[in-house]
Amino acid sequence: MIRYDQGNPQELRHQFWKELSASPFVMLQLDANCASAAPMTAQLDENANHAIWFFTSRDNHFAAGGAATATFCAKGHDLFARFSGTLVPEHDRARLDREWNNFVEAWFPGGKDDPNLLMLRMDLGDASIWAGEVGALNTVRMALGMDVSKTIKGGYAETLL
């Protein structure tokens, strides 16, 4: 179990955005429906750290929008985050054009004008971010059943994204 000390919120936010950019997959859930949790791919804009975007279908439960929570685990499992926000339809065609890519098109064969396509914007709010590096030596110690409780430390911050 990593002991988390109060981390620097600005540094942890920066690390969060870097890690999310490297692996933009989150578990997204509507707050009003705990059974709605599903993996989604976040579309990021480095100049818009106040929001992220998701492509979904109009018949998906996320189309209802509203308060939502996402959880994230970095590729290396050295950063975890939980963040909240509000899902709203994104009507800006320029934004859709910027975020559109082959991976999205694979889900929407009708292209950008597919009648079932819905782009959602998640206006971001509060976040909790945990970061800690286990390292190779501590991984070996854990494999041998050795105590690592005093050697693994990490940072934690509650912040706005």
C-alpha positions in Angstrom: 0.0 0.0 0.0 1.5 3.3 -1.1 1.6 6.0 1.6 0.4 9.2 -0.1 1.6 12.6 1.2 0.1 15.8 0.1 1.3 16.4 -3.4 1.8 19.5 -5.4 -1.6 20.0 -7.2 0.0 21.8 -10.2 2.6 19.1 -10.7 0.0 16.3 -10.3 -2.3 18.0 -12.8 0.5 18.3 -15.3 1.4 14.7 -14.8 -2.2 13.7 -15.2 -2.6 15.5 -18.6 0.6 14.0 -19.8 -0.4 10.4 -18.8 -4.0 10.8 -20.2 -2.5 12.0 -23.5 -0.4 8.9 -23.7 -3.3 6.6 -23.0 -6.6 8.4 -23.3 -8.9 5.6 -22.0 -11.1 6.2 -19.0 -14.0 4.4 -17.3 -16.9 6.9 -17.6 -20.1 6.7 -15.5 -23.2 8.9 -15.3 -23.6 9.8 -11.6 -27.3 9.2 -11.8 -26.8 5.6 -13.1 -24.0 3.6 -11.4 -24.6 0.7 -13.9 -23.6 3.0 -16.8 -19.9 2.7 -16.3 -18.1 1.8 -19.5 -14.7 2.3 -21.1 -14.5 5.4 -23.3 -11.7 7.1 -25.3 -11.2 10.7 -24.3 -10.5 13.2 -27.1 -8.0 15.8 -25.8 -7.1 19.3 -26.8 -3.8 20.6 -25.2 -5.2 24.1 -25.3 -8.5 23.2 -23.6 -7.7 21.7 -20.2 -11.2 22.6 -19.0 -12.9 19.9 -21.1 -12.5 16.5 -22.9 -14.7 15.1 -25.6 -16.2 11.7 -26.3 -17.8 10.3 -29.4 -20.9 8.1 -28.7 -24.1 7.2 -30.3 -27.4 8.9 -29.8 -28.9 5.7 -28.5 -26.2 5.2 -25.9 -27.0 5.9 -22.2 -24.3 8.6 -22.2 -26.4 10.6 -24.6 -28.6 11.6 -21.6 -25.7 13.7 -20.4 -25.5 15.3 -17.0 -23.2 14.8 -14.1 -20.5 12.2 -14.7 -17.4 10.7 -13.1 -14.4 9.2 -14.9 -11.6 7.1 -13.5 -8.2 6.7 -15.0 -5.1 4.5 -14.6 -1.9 5.4 -16.4 -0.2 2.8 -18.5 2.6 2.3 -16.0 0.1 2.2 -13.1 2.0 5.0 -11.4 -0.8 7.6 -11.6 -4.5 7.2 -10.9 -7.2 9.8 -11.1 -10.9 10.2 -10.4 -12.5 13.3 -12.0 -16.0 14.7 -12.3 -17.7 16.9 -14.7 -20.9 17.5 -16.7 -21.6 15.8 -20.1 -23.2 18.1 -22.6 -23.7 17.7 -26.4 -21.0 19.4 -28.4 -22.5 21.2 -31.4 -19.4 22.9 -32.7 -18.6 21.3 -36.2 -15.1 22.7 -36.1 -14.5 20.8 -32.8 -15.9 17.6 -34.4 -13.6 18.1 -37.4 -10.6 18.6 -35.1 -11.3 15.5 -33.0 -12.4 13.2 -35.9 -9.9 10.3 -36.7 -9.8 6.9 -38.2 -10.6 5.2 -34.9 -13.8 7.2 -34.5 -14.7 6.6 -38.1 -14.4 2.8 -37.6 -17.4 3.1 -35.2 -19.4 5.4 -37.4 -19.2 4.2 -41.0 -21.6 7.0 -42.0 -18.8 9.5 -41.3 -19.1 12.8 -39.6 -22.7 13.1 -40.8 -23.8 9.7 -39.4 -27.3 10.4 -38.0 -26.4 8.3 -34.9 -23.2 10.1 -34.1 -23.2 12.2 -31.0 -20.2 14.2 -29.7 -20.2 15.0 -26.0 -18.1 17.5 -24.1 -17.3 16.8 -20.5 -16.8 20.2 -18.7 -14.4 19.2 -16.0 -14.7 19.9 -12.3 -13.0 18.4 -9.2 -10.4 15.7 -9.4 -8.4 13.5 -7.1 -5.0 12.4 -8.4 -2.7 9.8 -6.9 0.9 9.3 -8.1 3.5 7.0 -6.9 6.3 5.1 -8.5 6.9 1.5 -7.2 10.2 1.0 -9.1 12.0 -2.2 -9.9 13.6 -2.8 -6.5 10.3 -2.5 -4.7 8.7 -4.8 -7.2 11.3 -7.5 -6.4 10.8 -6.8 -2.7 7.0 -7.3 -3.1 7.6 -10.5 -5.1 9.7 -11.9 -2.2 7.0 -10.8 0.3 9.3 -8.2 1.9 7.9 -5.1 3.7 7.7 -2.1 1.3 5.3 0.0 3.4 8.0 2.5 4.3 9.8 2.6 1.0 7.0 3.4 -1.5 5.6 6.9 -1.3 3.5 8.9 -3.6 1.7 12.2 -3.9 -2.0 13.0 -3.7 -4.0 16.1 -4.4 -7.6 17.1 -4.7 -7.8 19.8 -7.3 -9.7 21.3 -10.2 -8.7 20.2 -13.6 
